[in-house]
Amino acid sequence: MRTYGCQMNVHDSERLSGLLEDAGYVRAAEGDTPDVVVFNTCAVRENADNRLYGNLGHLRPIKMAREGMQIAVGGCLAQKDQGEIVRRAPWVDVVFGTHNVGSLPVLLERARIAQEAQVEIKESLETFPSTLPSRRESAYAAWVAISVGCNNTCTFCIVPSLRGKEKDRRPGDILGEVRTLVDQGVLEITLLGQNVNTYGVEFGDRLAFGKLLRACGDIEGLERVRFTSPHPAAFTDDVIAAMAETPNVMHQLHMPLQSGSDRILKAMRRSYRSERYLGIIERVRAAMPDAAISTDIIVGFPGETEEDFQETLDVVRQSRFANAFTFQYSIRPGTPAATMEDQVPKAVVQERYERLVALQEEISWEENKKQVGRTLEVLVAEGEGRKDDATHRLSGRAADNRLVHLAAAGAAEARPGDMVTVEVTYAAPHHLVADKVLSVRRTRAGDAWEARQAAPQRGSAVSLGMPTVGRPAPPPVEPSACSAV
C-alpha cells in the first residue's frame, strides 16, 4: 500500500488495507514481491502525476515477470484522471475513485476473471469510509473521520471536485468509533475532515464541532484529542472554549493561513482576511497561553507582488507559529487559479519561499527555546525519530505536538504508546531534546503495542509524503496542501 497526500488519504489507506485483509489478502513481508500493489494518490501537488506514473513505470517489468500480479490506483488522482491512467499505463488492473473505496476487492476479482482493466469512478459517496473494515497502522493513536468532502471553492484547490460536497457523520457514530478504539488501547485520536469546524452543516447545527470536542472529554481512557484542519472563516469562539475547558483536548491548533495579503486571500476565494485570522490566534492564546499554533502558507499565488509577500511575512511575525508547512504555488489544471493572469516566475517564487522558510525557522527556534527547562509528558511513538538508533534515543510528541527526542537510557522500559515525563534540555528549530527523564507511565496503549508485536508479522505498509503529528506515519517527505483547504 503506497499512500500519497493528506491525512484523509492515510485514513483511506487504513480502510483499504482492512478491506483487503478482510477479503483474505495478507500483507507482503518486507523485501517480498507482492501480488497486489495499491497506490492511493493525491492530486494537490504539481508533481503528483509524475510520481505516480514514474512508480507505475518502475513496476511494469516486475509485473510482466510475475504472473497474476495486480496493480490498483485509487484516490484523488484516480478520481481526476479516471480512464487516462489505463491509457497511459495499460498494465494497471484497477482504477477506483475517492467515492468507492469499498469496491477495491471486488474490482480486483473482476479484473482477474475478465483479464482486463476495471475502471470504476463514482460521482458521489458510496459508503462513508469509517463504516468499512480498517487495518490501523498504530496501536496507540488513530484517525477518526468526522466528515468527508468540502463546500469551499478556493481557486487553488482541486479537492472539492474530487472529494465532493461535505458529508457529515452523526455524532453518535463518531463517538461510538472513538469508544471502540479506546477499548482497543488507543489513547490519542485525531478528528479528521477537510474543514472540521464546519462539521454539522449537513444536519443544521453550527455548534456541533465544539459539542463533539466536549463529548470526547467524557470518554474514559481517552487521553489526547486533536483535530485537523479548521477553516479560519468558520472558526467560532465556542470551539476555543471547548479546547480550553476540555482536559483531554490538546492545546494545539493547525489553522491554514495561505497568505497574509487580503488582496491575495480574495483572489484565492478564502472568505476571511488577515485581521480575522490574527484575531482568532489572539483569542486562542488568551484562553490557552501555552497553545502551539501551526499553519499552511502558499508562496507565489498568481498576481502576488512583493508587497503582498511582505504582508504575509508580517502576519507570520505576529502569529509566532510553532511551525509552518510552506508551499510554492503550482498550477493544477481544473482550478480557476490555473488560468489566472500574472503567474509569478519560478525564480521569484523560489526566492520568496526561501525568505519565508528562513523567517519561520528563526521563529520556530525562538519558540522552542522557551521550552527549555519545562516539564513535558511525551507520548512515545514509532517512526518519529529517524536517527533514534544512532543517537540511542526514543522519540514522541508532547501535548502541544512538538517533537521530542528523549534519552533512551532513562526510559528503557518505555514502549510506543507509553507516557514519559521529561525535562527539556535543548531546543532546535524542529525538535526538542530531553536528557532528563523524570518518570515512565506504562499504559494500556503500550500493552496494545506490545501485543501487536507478539502477533504474527504481516509486513508493513509503505506511506510516502505524510505529515506526522504524533500519530502513526513514517518520517514525513512533504506535507500536503490538501489539509489546507
C-alpha positions in Angstrom: 0.0 0.0 0.0 1.6 3.3 -1.1 0.0 6.4 0.1 0.5 10.0 -1.1 -1.1 13.2 0.1 -3.2 14.3 3.1 -4.3 12.7 6.3 -7.6 11.8 4.7 -5.6 9.5 2.3 -3.8 7.9 5.2 -7.1 7.1 6.8 -8.5 5.8 3.5 -5.4 3.6 3.1 -6.1 2.0 6.5 -9.6 1.2 5.3 -8.2 -0.2 2.0 -5.8 -2.4 4.0 -8.6 -3.6 6.2 -10.8 -4.4 3.2 -8.1 -6.4 1.6 -7.3 -8.3 4.8 -11.0 -8.9 5.4 -11.1 -10.4 1.9 -8.3 -12.8 2.7 -5.3 -11.0 1.5 -2.1 -11.0 3.6 0.4 -8.2 3.8 3.6 -8.9 1.8 6.6 -9.2 4.1 9.3 -6.5 3.6 11.5 -7.5 0.7 9.0 -9.8 -0.9 7.4 -9.1 -4.3 3.7 -8.5 -3.6 0.8 -10.0 -5.6 -1.1 -6.7 -5.3 0.2 -3.2 -5.1 -2.3 -0.3 -4.4 -1.4 3.3 -5.0 -3.7 5.7 -3.0 -2.9 9.0 -4.8 -3.1 12.8 -4.3 -3.8 15.4 -7.0 -2.9 18.5 -5.0 0.7 19.0 -5.9 2.2 19.6 -9.4 4.4 16.5 -9.3 1.6 14.1 -8.3 1.2 12.8 -11.8 5.0 12.4 -12.3 5.3 10.5 -9.1 2.5 8.1 -9.9 3.5 7.4 -13.5 7.1 7.1 -12.5 6.3 4.4 -9.9 4.0 2.6 -12.3 6.7 2.6 -14.9 9.1 1.1 -12.4 6.6 -1.7 -11.6 5.9 -2.6 -15.2 8.8 -5.0 -15.7 8.2 -6.5 -12.3 4.6 -7.2 -13.2 5.5 -8.6 -16.6 7.8 -11.1 -14.8 5.3 -12.1 -12.1 2.2 -13.9 -13.4 -1.0 -12.8 -11.7 0.4 -9.7 -10.1 -2.2 -6.8 -9.9 -1.8 -3.0 -9.7 -4.6 -0.8 -8.4 -4.7 3.0 -8.4 -7.2 5.0 -6.3 -7.5 8.3 -4.6 -7.8 11.9 -5.8 -5.6 11.5 -8.9 -7.6 8.5 -10.0 -10.8 10.4 -9.5 -9.4 13.2 -11.7 -7.7 11.2 -14.5 -10.1 8.2 -14.5 -9.5 6.2 -17.7 -6.5 8.2 -18.6 -4.5 6.2 -16.1 -5.1 2.9 -18.0 -4.4 4.7 -21.3 -1.0 5.9 -20.1 -0.3 2.7 -18.1 -2.2 -0.2 -19.7 -0.6 -2.7 -17.2 -2.8 -1.2 -14.4 -5.6 -3.6 -13.5 -7.9 -1.4 -11.4 -8.7 2.3 -11.1 -11.2 3.4 -8.4 -12.1 6.9 -7.1 -12.5 8.6 -3.8 -16.2 7.8 -3.5 -16.0 4.0 -3.9 -13.0 2.9 -1.7 -15.1 -0.1 -0.6 -15.1 -1.5 -4.2 -11.4 -2.5 -4.3 -11.6 -6.2 -3.5 -14.5 -6.8 -6.0 -12.7 -4.8 -8.7 -9.5 -6.8 -8.2 -11.5 -10.0 -8.6 -13.3 -8.8 -11.7 -10.0 -7.8 -13.3 -8.6 -11.2 -12.5 -11.6 -13.1 -14.0 -12.1 -10.8 -17.1 -8.4 -10.4 -17.7 -8.9 -6.7 -18.4 -8.7 -3.4 -16.6 -11.6 -2.3 -14.4 -12.2 1.4 -14.1 -15.0 2.4 -11.7 -15.4 6.1 -10.6 -18.4 7.1 -8.7 -19.5 10.7 -8.7 -20.9 10.7 -5.2 -20.0 9.0 -2.0 -21.0 5.3 -2.0 -20.1 4.3 1.6 -18.8 6.5 4.4 -15.2 5.2 4.8 -15.4 4.8 8.6 -18.1 2.1 8.1 -15.5 -0.1 6.3 -13.0 -2.6 7.9 -9.8 -1.0 9.0 -6.2 -2.1 9.5 -4.8 0.8 11.5 -1.1 1.5 11.5 -0.9 2.3 15.2 -2.0 0.5 18.4 -2.0 3.7 20.4 -3.2 6.6 18.1 -5.9 6.8 15.5 -7.5 9.0 12.9 -11.3 9.3 13.2 -13.1 10.9 10.2 -16.0 13.2 11.1 -16.7 14.4 7.6 -15.6 14.0 4.0 -15.7 16.5 1.2 -15.6 20.3 1.1 -18.1 23.1 0.4 -15.5 25.8 -0.2 -14.4 27.0 -3.6 -10.7 28.1 -3.1 -9.3 28.9 -6.5 -6.1 27.0 -6.0 -7.7 23.8 -4.8 -9.0 20.8 -6.8 -10.1 18.8 -3.7 -13.9 19.8 -3.7 -14.3 18.5 -7.3 -12.6 15.2 -6.3 -14.0 14.6 -2.8 -17.4 16.2 -3.4 -19.6 18.3 -1.1 -19.2 17.9 2.7 -20.9 14.9 4.2 -21.1 14.7 8.0 -21.2 11.6 10.2 -23.7 11.6 13.0 -22.1 12.4 16.4 -23.2 9.1 17.9 -21.4 7.1 15.1 -18.2 9.1 15.7 -18.3 8.7 19.5 -19.1 5.0 19.1 -15.9 4.6 16.9 -13.8 6.5 19.4 -15.1 4.4 22.3 -14.3 1.2 20.4 -10.8 2.5 19.7 -10.2 3.3 23.3 -11.4 -0.1 24.3 -8.7 -1.5 21.9 -6.0 0.5 23.7 -5.9 3.8 21.7 -5.3 6.8 23.9 -4.9 9.5 21.2 -7.4 10.3 18.4 -7.4 13.0 15.7 -10.7 14.1 14.4 -10.3 14.4 10.7 -12.1 16.4 8.0 -11.4 18.8 5.1 -12.9 21.5 7.3 -13.6 20.1 10.7 -15.1 23.2 12.2 -17.9 23.3 9.5 -18.9 19.9 10.9 -22.7 19.9 11.5 -23.6 21.9 8.4 -25.4 18.9 6.9 -27.7 18.4 9.9 -28.0 22.1 10.7 -26.0 22.5 13.9 -23.3 25.2 13.6 -22.1 24.4 17.1 -21.7 20.7 16.5 -17.9 20.6 16.4 -17.5 22.3 19.8 -20.1 19.9 21.2 -18.2 16.9 19.7 -14.9 18.1 21.3 -16.6 18.3 24.7 -18.2 14.9 24.3 -14.8 13.4 23.6 -13.8 14.7 27.0 -16.3 12.4 28.6 -14.8 9.2 27.2 -12.8 7.5 30.0 -9.3 6.4 28.9 -9.1 8.8 26.0 -6.1 11.0 27.0 -5.5 13.1 23.9 -7.8 14.6 21.3 -6.5 16.6 18.3 -8.2 17.8 15.1 -7.3 18.9 11.6 -7.9 21.1 9.8 -10.2 24.1 10.7 -11.0 26.9 8.3 -10.5 30.4 9.7 -13.7 31.7 8.2 -15.8 29.2 10.2 -13.8 29.3 13.4 -16.0 30.2 16.3 -15.4 31.1 19.9 -17.3 28.0 21.2 -14.5 25.9 19.7 -11.9 27.9 21.6 -13.9 27.4 24.8 -14.2 23.7 24.2 -10.5 23.4 23.6 -9.7 25.4 26.8 -12.2 23.7 29.0 -12.0 20.0 27.9 -8.9 18.5 29.7 -8.1 15.9 27.0 -8.3 18.3 24.0 -4.8 19.3 23.3 -3.7 23.0 23.2 -2.5 22.7 19.7 -4.1 24.2 16.6 -3.2 23.8 12.9 -5.0 26.5 11.0 -4.1 27.3 7.4 -3.3 30.9 6.6 -2.3 30.5 2.9 -1.5 34.3 2.5 -1.2 37.3 4.7 -2.3 39.6 1.9 -6.0 40.5 1.9 -5.9 41.0 -1.8 -4.4 37.6 -2.4 -6.8 36.0 0.0 -9.7 37.5 -2.0 -8.2 36.1 -5.2 -7.8 32.7 -3.6 -11.5 33.0 -2.6 -10.6 32.5 1.0 -13.5 34.0 2.9 -11.5 35.7 5.7 -8.9 38.4 5.9 -5.7 38.7 7.9 -7.3 40.7 10.7 -9.8 37.9 11.4 -7.0 35.3 11.3 -4.9 37.2 13.8 -7.9 37.8 15.9 -8.5 34.0 16.2 -4.9 33.5 17.2 -5.2 36.2 19.8 -8.3 34.7 21.4 -6.8 31.2 21.3 -3.7 32.4 23.2 -5.8 34.4 25.6 -7.7 31.2 26.5 -4.6 28.9 26.3 -1.3 30.8 26.7 0.6 27.5 26.1 -1.1 26.8 22.7 1.2 25.8 19.9 -0.2 27.0 16.5 0.9 25.9 13.1 -0.2 26.7 9.6 0.0 26.3 5.8 1.2 29.1 3.5 1.3 29.2 -0.3 4.0 31.4 -1.9 3.7 32.8 -5.4 0.0 32.7 -6.0 -0.9 34.3 -9.3 -0.6 38.1 -9.1 1.3 38.1 -5.8 3.5 41.2 -5.6 6.5 41.8 -3.3 4.1 44.0 -1.2 1.7 41.1 -0.9 4.5 38.8 0.1 5.7 41.3 2.7 2.2 41.3 4.2 2.5 37.5 4.6 5.8 37.9 6.4 4.2 40.5 8.7 1.4 38.1 9.6 4.0 35.3 10.2 5.9 37.6 12.5 2.8 38.5 14.5 1.5 34.9 14.7 4.6 33.3 16.1 3.8 29.9 14.6 5.4 26.9 16.2 5.9 25.6 12.6 4.6 26.2 9.2 4.1 23.9 6.1 5.1 26.2 3.2 4.3 25.5 -0.4 5.4 27.0 -3.7 2.3 27.6 -5.8 2.0 25.2 -8.7 -0.6 25.2 -11.4 -3.2 22.5 -11.1 -5.3 22.0 -14.2 -9.0 22.3 -13.5 -8.7 25.0 -10.8 -9.6 28.7 -11.5 -6.1 29.8 -10.5 -4.6 27.8 -13.3 -5.9 30.2 -15.9 -5.3 33.4 -14.0 -3.0 36.1 -15.4 0.2 37.2 -13.8 1.6 33.8 -13.0 4.7 34.5 -10.8 8.0 33.5 -12.4 9.5 30.4 -10.8 12.7 32.1 -9.8 10.7 34.8 -7.9 8.6 32.2 -6.2 11.7 30.3 -5.1 13.4 33.4 -3.7 10.3 34.4 -1.7 9.9 30.8 -0.5 13.5 30.8 0.9 12.9 34.0 2.7 9.7 32.7 4.3 11.3 29.5 5.3 14.3 31.4 6.9 11.9 33.6 8.9 9.8 30.7 10.1 12.9 28.7 11.1 14.0 31.6 13.2 10.6 32.0 14.9 10.3 28.2 15.4 13.7 28.1 17.1 12.9 31.1 19.3 9.6 29.5 20.4 11.3 26.1 21.0 14.0 27.7 23.2 11.2 28.8 25.5 10.5 25.1 26.2 14.0 24.5 27.7 13.6 23.7 31.4 9.9 22.8 31.1 8.5 19.5 32.2 6.5 17.8 29.4 4.6 14.5 29.1 5.7 12.7 25.9 3.7 10.0 24.1 6.4 7.6 22.9 5.9 6.8 19.2 7.2 4.7 16.4 8.8 6.3 13.3 9.2 9.8 14.7 12.9 9.8 15.2 14.7 8.6 12.1 18.1 8.7 13.9 17.0 7.2 17.1 19.0 4.0 16.7 22.2 6.0 16.1 21.6 8.5 18.9 20.2 5.9 21.4 17.1 7.9 21.9 13.3 7.4 21.9 11.0 10.0 20.3 7.5 11.1 20.6 5.1 14.1 20.8 4.4 16.5 23.7 0.8 17.6 24.4 1.3 20.6 22.1 2.5 18.3 19.3 6.2 19.3 19.5 8.6 16.5 18.5 10.7 15.5 21.5 13.8 13.2 21.4 14.5 11.7 24.9 17.3 9.7 26.5 16.6 6.0 26.0 18.7 5.1 29.0 16.3 6.9 31.3 13.3 5.3 29.7 14.5 1.9 28.9 11.2 0.2 29.8 9.1 2.7 27.8 7.2 1.3 24.8 5.4 3.1 22.0 2.1 4.2 23.5 3.6 4.7 27.0 3.9 8.2 28.5 7.3 9.6 29.6 7.6 12.7 31.8 10.8 14.6 30.8 12.6 17.9 31.3 13.6 19.7 28.1 17.3 20.3 28.0 17.9 21.5 24.4 15.9 23.1 21.6 16.4 23.1 17.8 14.1 24.7 15.2 12.2 21.4 14.5 12.5 19.4 17.7 13.3 19.4 21.4 15.8 17.2 23.3 15.1 15.9 26.8 18.1 14.3 28.5 16.3 14.3 31.9 13.7 11.5 32.1 11.7 12.0 35.3 9.2 9.1 35.1 7.7 6.5 32.8 4.0 5.6 32.9 3.1 2.4 31.2 -0.3 2.5 29.5 -2.9 0.2 28.0 -1.8 1.7 24.7 1.7 0.4 25.3 0.2 -3.0 26.2 -1.7 -3.0 22.9 1.5 -2.1 21.0 3.4 -5.0 22.8 0.6 -7.4 22.0 0.7 -6.4 18.3 4.5 -7.1 18.2 3.9 -10.6 19.6 1.3 -11.3 16.9 2.5 -12.9 13.6 4.1 -10.3 11.4 2.4 -9.5 8.1 4.8 -7.0 6.7 4.4 -3.2 6.8 2.8 -0.6 4.7 4.8 2.0 2.7 3.5 5.5 3.2 5.0 8.4 1.4 4.6 12.1 1.9 2.6 12.1 5.1 2.8 14.9 7.7 3.3 13.4 11.2 1.6 14.8 14.2 2.3 12.3 16.9 0.3 9.6 15.1 1.1 6.6 13.0 3.1 7.5 9.9 6.7 7.1 8.7 9.0 10.2 8.6 7.5 13.0 6.5 8.6 13.6 3.0 6.4 16.7 2.3 3.2 17.8 3.9 0.1 18.1 1.8 -1.8 21.2 0.9 -4.9 19.1 0.9 -5.2 19.7 4.6 -5.2 23.4 4.0 -8.5 23.7 2.1 
